[in-house]
């Protein structure tokens, strides 16, 4: 399977920094910086692209508390 080059793209609040690998030979992971808090996380590419994952859980919790 050929990987997609997502570096530099933005999905929700995720800013893709670099490719992290494909440990199970099925799903690709990328190191992404959450633009809400600035921390770097390992995120599955399919979850970013389909909108399931748009930010880190800490920022999502902060957002839900404000409502």
N, C-alpha and C positions, 0 to 999 in steps of 0.2 A: 504494500500500500504506500503510495506516495504522499508525503505530508504536504499540508498547505502552509504557505508563508503568511502568517498573520502578524508578524512583528510590526509594531508601529500602529496597528489598528486599534480602534476603541469600540468596545461592546458594553453598552450601559455605562457603568463607572469603571470598568476594567480597561486598563491600558496595557496591551500586550508588549512585553519586554523581550522575551526570548523563548525558544523552543526548549522544553524540559525533557522530552523523551516520550517513549511509548512502552511502558513496562510490561503490559500484558499483550502486546502485539495487536491490540484492537483499538484502544482509545489513545488519542494524543493529548499531552498535557503541555501547558505553557505557563511560564512565570509571568504573572500579571500584577501590576500595581493598582490597588484600589485608589481611585482619585478622591474618595471621601476621606480616607484616613492616612493614605500614603504608604501603607504596609504592602509587602509583596507576598503573594500567595500562589500556589500551584493550582491551576484551574483546567478542567477538561474542556477541550475545544468545542465539542458538540453542545455542551451546556451553555457556553458563551454564545455560540452562533444561533441557537434556537431561542435565546432569551430566558432560559431557566435560571441561569446565574448572571446577575447584573451587577452585584457588588458583594463585599465580604459580609459575613454574618453579623459582625459587630456594628457595621453601619446600618444594616437592615434592622437590627434591634433598636438602634437609636431612632430611626425613622418611624418605627411602629409605636414607640413610646410617646412621640410627639403628637400622635393623632388623638 
